[in-house]
Each structure stands twice: as C-alpha cells, then as structure tokens.
Amino acid sequence: MERIIEIKHLNKSFGDNEVLKDINFHVNKGEVVSIIGSSGSGKSTLLRCINLLEKPNGGEILYKGKNILDSDHDVYAYRAKLGMVFQQFNLFNNHNALSNCTVSQIKVLKRSKGEAETIAMKYLRTVGMEQYINARPRQLSGGQKQRVAIARALSMEPDVMLFDEPTSALDPEMVGEVLAVMKDLANTGLTMLVVTHEMEFARDVSDRVVFMDKGVIAEEGTPEQIFNNPKEERTKEFLRRILS
Amino acid sequence: MSLEIVKDILIKYWPMFLRGAGITLFLAVVGTTVGFIIGLAIGVIRTIPLPEIGPKRVFLKIVNGILAAYIEFFRGTPMMVQAMFFFYGVAGVFGVQLNKLFAGTFIISINTGAYMAEIVRGGIVSVDPGQYEAAEALGMNHYQTMINVMLPQVIRNILPATGNEFVVNIKDSSVLNVISVTELFFQTRSVSGSTFRFAEAYFITCMIYFVMTFTVTKILRSIEGKMDGPKNYNIIGNQMQVERPEDLVRKQDDHWHGN
C-alpha cells in the first residue's frame, strides 16, 4: 500500500512545553484515519505540523517519500496538495461561497476562471451548497460555512484531506449535516485524516483510529480494536470518560 | 463683517479662491492616495514571516528597521518643519531649485504614508489570523494571501481612519504655505492682504474648507457601504427539484382553505 504521509520522530514544543514527543505515524492512500484524544493531547498540533502551519522542532515528514522539512522543498506546492478544514471554518470573508472555492484554484493552480468555477460547482454540489454560491460567509450558518469550507479544500483536488475538529464549533443540530458530507467523502476513497471528538464517526467511518495522550501516540489500531478491545489503560480510561 | 463685502470679494476674487481650493484638493487627493499606497506596501512588507536563519532574515530585519525609522521620524516631526527642511534645505545643500508644488506634494505624501503605515498595521492585526492560515493552507504565498484575502478586508477596516486622514490632509495642506505653495490658505492671505477685509476673506475660506471636508466624508461613507456588499443573497434555482419546507407548508394551507 502506498504511504502518502509518513512521520518519523516528530517533535514540537511551544517554549518549554513539549506538545509532540517522538511521533511516528503514517497515512496510506485511500485510508480514513481518525485521531482521538483529550484536549491538549497534541492532536491538532500534529495535524498543523503536517501542513506546516506549525513548524516542527525535529523529525521528518515524508510526503510520497520526500522529506518536506528539507529547506529546498516547495512548501506552497506541497500545501496545495493537502486540503485543510478548520474548526473555525476560516472562509474568506471578502469572498462569496463560489469565489471562496475558486480564488486559490486560480492563483495557486493557475486554472482559468471558467475551469475553476466548473470544478468549484462540482464540489459545492457534493456538499449540497450549490444554491448558496452568492452568499457571503457572514450570511451562512455554521454548518453551511463548514460545508463550503470542505468544498473549498476539495476544489484544489488534494491528495489528502486534513480535518481539524470540523464539528467542534458547531451547534449540535448542525453537526449531523457536516458529518454526513464527510461520510460520503470517505466512501469515495478520498484519503482523510480527521482530528475529532465524534466517537461514532471515528468508530463507523475510519479504517484506523489513533489515540493520542500527552503528546504521544498511546495506541493505534482498527476501530474495532480501539473501541472494543483497547489494550492501554489510558485508552480505556479516555473511552470510559467520553462514551459515558 | 458684512455679507455685502463677502459678495463683493467673491465676485472680484473667485478665480483665486477656486485655484487655491483646486491646489488644496490636489494636495489632499494625491497625498492621501500616495500615502495610502505607501501604507499598504509597508504593511505587506512588515508582515512577511521572518525566516529563522539565513541572509533573507538579515535583509528583512534591516528593511524593517529602515521602515520603522521612517515612520517614527515623519510622525514625530511637524509637517511644516519637514517642508521647510526639504524645500530650502535640499535647495541650499545641493543647489537645486525644487518645484514648490512638487515639494509640497512629496512632503504631504510621505507624511501621510507614515501615518497610514500604522493605520494599516492596525487593520492587519484586526483581521482574524484564521484568514491568513486558511490561505496559507491552500498553498498561497505571502503576496497572494495579502492581495486576495487580507488587504481587501484590511482596506474595509481602515476606511474610516483613511477618511479621517483625508480630511486632515485637506486642512493641514495649509501649512505648506510656508514654502509658498499656492493652496487655499495662501490665496486667502493674498486676498485679505489686498482688500484688508480679513473676516470676510477667511469666512469664505472656512466655508470652502468645510464644503470640501464634508463632501469627502460623505463620499467615503458611501464607499464603505458599497464595500460591505449586498445585504441579501439569492438562492440559485433548486436543482434537486425537492420541495422546500416552506413550499410544503404553503400547499397544506391552500388545501385547508380550499383555494
């Protein structure tokens, strides 16, 4: 199986605070991997290190076998290959839903406006937001914003989609619509790395679950293993706390 | 002061007032526009992420130092003194005779630039950092991010402060009379000097300044409204051919009421 992303001995500290300690981990092509764990365990930092929004202090991040931390690596081209969905949506406030999905296609991938719009419409339809192309972010609900944000990331036709707690900032009634879109995406064979607090999603949709605790990967395995037969005491403790 | 004399002065000297007002407006428009561009450019340069090592870091640090010195110097000294220093100083040291209007426009522009740089910095800080991160995550570089995402929002945020700067420029261009730029105040001095009617001449000038500043304020307010975009949006045709909840409700109502 092809490894799209492989992480070796990754370290990250903020000042004296070691947030990630010697992380080793990989994502295969077509795989859906969920990262779970309590707040402050380093899940989001790991995801942000992968697309270099945070600069790691040590270790290697291999993308298709090449270390992206080498100084001669083109960071911008690499980031364009990863789609990122943020907890706070971060839609561009000065663009409407459609041009949120086209601006980076035009500027980064140098696609023509027409081509970019066709592609954007395709993905806006995937997330069920094709009716709202004229709406500005402030006119949309949280769930709608997040769906547009997913379409924006998909429009770049990335190799991997990174989701950073995509439903944590949503009202409970809007969580469902975003998770439904993500489930559909998982079924299309897209490679996805999802940091989430939605245990049902992690259990039902992912191929592999990674449990992080205090900056290390404490346990990893199939959803079956992690949720039904956790080996580590801290995994059991976490699941007991979150599932009760 | 009598309105009769105001009328007489206007009839006799209106071309001087008009020319003065024209120069004043020219100084304010060019000064604010160039200053605005300087401010945005400095804002873009000062937010370039510093690399951790290498010659680029040293270079950026030096550039930032120079920009900081420029801002502090021009904000910290009076424009009138800068104008005197530049116009007579440069002329004295290098033995060149500068065009007065050029010297005035230059001073007002770089002076405004120093203020605008700080205003733009505030504008950039006020935009949610998530906007920058999202653009970065999509693969945009610093300039693409600035031009397509940040600056449009920054400009909207700083429009009120820019309007303020414009109004200040209309009024403060009057200090350029010290280097004999023939703006409105300079012209008024000539008129009052030849008529000895100070109250009437300066009354007219007050009115002209006020009309100019008030008009500019109104124009900028309407630009702000335009930049906010439409308040509403239209749903684009329901392609799924699925009835919306409100349609269903209406149908049921029709049914119950038998029409």
Interface residues (C-beta under 8 A of the other chain):
Chain A: N51 L53 K55 Y76 A77 Y78 R79 A80 K81 L82 M84 F86 Q88 N90 L91 F92 N93 N94 H95 N96 V103 S104 K107 V108 E130 Q131 Y132 I133 N134 A135 R136 Q139 A149 R152 A153 M156
Chain B: E52 D128 G130 Q131 E133 A134 A135 E136 A137 L138 G139 M140 N141 Q144 N148 V149 P152 Q153 R156 G229 N232 Y233 N234 I235 I236 G237 N238 Q239
